């Protein structure tokens, strides 16, 4: 698949209790996080299966799996080009 943006997609399987920090790769980008299965705390918000969260105007996200979790992160620009 080709997209014409500076975007990154990450799919992870996290064991319960795993904590990590995700660092934004490009200034001005944000992250949409989706819990596909399980539960996690992302940027201080508790999310469960099929929950999503958008986070922007930050450089890093704290992620903690509160259950065995499958997680999708999509880092994308938060503004249209040329704006």
Helices and strands as residue ranges (DSSP letters): E 8-14, E 19-23, E 29-37, E 39-42, E 45-48, E 52-55, E 60-65, E 69-77
